[in-house]
Amino acid sequence: MSKNDTIKKRYNRIAPIYDSLELLMEKGKMGGWRQNLWQKVQNKIDKAGMKLLEAGVGSGKNIEYYPDDLEIFAIDFSPKMLKEAEKKAQKYNKEVNLLEMDIQDLDFEDNYFDLIINSCVFCSVPDPVKGLKELKRVLKQDGRIIMLEHMRSQNEFVGKMMDLFNWVSLYTWGANINRKTMQNIEKAGLELVEVNDLMSDIVKEIELKK
């Protein structure tokens, strides 16, 4: 079984209870970070007909914040997570094109999206650099990628502890807590516009361009 299939199987397994597992985190700081992320998106909307991609929609926790005046696509490689996302699209009466798709192999034309959003996605992409390169490919030349991501701490002790316990989250649902996301962004050839540390150097809000 490939890495993709293994991780997809884990997300399919936990999809019905995924929101319950993260309820406390959402009611804590994560919920506020998510709202701030989408306020930043709202501030980027400056023309009609803009296209937005949420790369890794998961169970659809961001759907309630989707702007009403954009053409929105949301992808995930887990069909059962997409079913949870579809429930939220109906609940919040949001128009969104929900598609089963792998972030490492996007079925979109080059230079297609004005905005690309993801939150806590690149911890579970098997080849994160490949996924980031795909986002770069489908982003317009003047477009922006806005990310809310957790990653390995640069603090020597904390980083080693994250390495030590990474197997727990990895084998539970396929997420790595020790990804070196800032290095992966550089390897993918994306340019930093802004980086804000939200929880030490572990959780960051990141804006990128080509």
N, C-alpha and C positions, 0 to 999 in steps of 0.2 A: 504494500500500500504506500502511495506517495505521501510526502509531507502534507501537500494540499488536502488529500483525501482524509488523512488522519485528523487534521485540525478541523476540517469541515464536519466530520463525524462528531467531534467533541462539541462543536457549537450547535449542531443539530440536536444533540442529546440534551443540552442545558437550555435550549431556547425557551421552552415553556416556563422556566423558573428563573430566567436570567435577570429580569427586573427585580425579582424578590431578593436575589443574591446581592444586588447592588443598591438596595433601597436606602440603607443607612448612609452610604456614601453620597447618593443623590440628594438626600435631605440635608446633608452637610455641605461641604465646600463645593463639591462637584456640580451641584445644581446651579450655584451662583456663577461658577466658571463657565458653564454651558450658556447661561443667559448672556454673559459678557461677550462670549464668542459670537453669538448671533447678533448682538448689537453692533459689533464690529463689521459683520457681514452687511447689516442694514446700511451702515455708513458708506459702504463701497458701491451701493447701487446708485448709479448716476445717469443711466440711460435706459430707454425702453428695449425690450427684447433680449435682455441679458440671459445667459444660460449658466446654471449652477449645477455642479455635481457634488453630491455627498458620497464620498468614496468610503464605503464600509458603514452602511446605515444601521447594521445590527438589528436590534429589536425596535428601532425607531424612536429613540429617546429625544432626538433633535427635531422630530417632525412638527411638533406643536409650535416651534419657533420659525418655521419656514416662512419667508416673505411671500406675500400673495401675488406680487407683480413680476415674478420671474418664471422662466421655464426650468423646472427642476427635475433632475434625474438622480436617483438614489440606487446604489448597487450594493450587493453583498453576495458572497459565494455560498452562503448557507440558506437553502430554501426554507428551512423552518424559521430562521430568524426573519426572513422576508415576510413570512406569514404574520409574525408578531408586528412587524412594521406596517403591514397593510391594515391591521386592526387600528393602529394609531392614526393612520391617514384618514380612515373613515371616522374615527372619534373626533378628530380636530377639523374635519372637512377640508383637507388639504389636497390639492391636485399635484400629484407627483408620479413620475414614471419609475416604478419599482422594477428593477431588473436583476436577474441572477447573473452575476459576472465576477470574474476574478480580477482584482486590482492589478495583478501582474501581467494581464493580457486583456486590455480594455478594447471593447468593440466600438470605438468612436474614432472619428476622423482626427487628424492632426489639427491643433489650434482651434478646438471646438468650444471650449468653455471659458467664460469670463472669470468665474469663481469656482474654486474647488475647496471643499470643506471636509475635514475628517477629525474625529475625536476618539482618541485611544484605539487606534487601528493598527499602527505599525508595530505594535507589540506582538501581533499575531500573524503578520504577513510572512510566509516562509522565506522569501527573498526580498527584504525590505528595499534594497537598492534598486532592484528591478521594478518594484511597485512605484517607487518615487520617480524613476525615469519615465514610466508610463504616464504618471500625472503630469510631468513636464511636457511630454509629447502632446497631450490633448489640451494643454493650457494655451490660451491665446498669448501673443507676444506681450501684450499689456495687461494680462490677467494676473490674478493673485491666488495663491494657495494659503489657506488659514488653517492651522492645526492646533489642536489641544492634545498634547501627548505626554505620557509618562515615560521615563527612561532611566538608565543606570546613573547613579550619582557619581560625580567625579571625586567625592570624598573617599579616600582609600579604604577606610573601615566600612563605611556604609555600602560602598560599591561591592566589596568582597562578601558582605552579608547578603546582598541581593543576588550575587552569583550563587551563593551557597543554597539559597532557598528558591531559586528560579524553577527548579523541577516541580515544585508543588503546584504553582499556577499553570505551568506548561502542560503537565499531565492531567490537570483537572479540566481545563477548558482551552488549552492551546495558546495562552498568552505568556510572553516572556517579560519579566520585570527588569531585565538587565540589558535591554537593547541600547546600543550606542547610537541613538537616533541623530544627534547632531553630526557625527562623523558620516553617517549614511546619507544625510542631506548633501554634504559636501561631495561625497563620491558620486552622487546622482547628478551633480552639476547645477544644482539649484542655488539661487542667491538669497541670502538672508536680507530681509527688509527690516524686521523687528523681532526681538525675542524678549518675552517677559517671564521671569521666574514666578511661579504661583505657589509652589510648595518646595522650599529650598531650591535645589537644582534638579529635582526629580520630576516635577510637573511643570510644563512650560506651555505658553501660548506663543505660537511661531507664525510669522507671516513670511512668505517666500514669493519669489518671482523667477522668471527664466534668466 
